[in-house]
Amino acid sequence: MLLEALLACAGVTLRSVATAMGLRLHAATLRADGLFDARGTLGIDKQAAVGVQDIVVTIEVDSDADDASLERLGRSTERYCVVGQTLRENPKIIVRRSERG
């Protein structure tokens, strides 16, 4: 689910940035790969990380744009993708029980 959220955000961001740059995209394919050791999540190995590690998003774009424009598109997509930036910045997450009123 995490990688799906990242890809959805990156895809919308890619399209928005391309529009802002005046680039025409004929098609785009996005893929996310990450390492996941289920032993950590399942509590089998206390040394194993819980969660996805080392995520790589690969974007294949069909466009008539030049290489410099496509490079800028990629950098801008990475910069403005909210989910990607949230993962990069390690936000503090607090889980608490709701008080019944």
C-alpha angles and dihedrals in degrees: 000000000000093000091045090054090049092050093047091052093044091049094051090044092049091053093046093048092046090052092048090050092048092242121149114220116197092187140341132198121195127193130180124202124186139164116248126179108196090196090077095050093044092049092239095123118028090196093057116095119250111228140016118320133195101011119198121191115200119195123193112194129191105204141132089230119120123253094258092054092047091049090052089047091054094047092047092047090053092046098049101037102113096202092047093049091046090054091046094052097050099227120211109254122196122191113197138167116250117241113234113231 
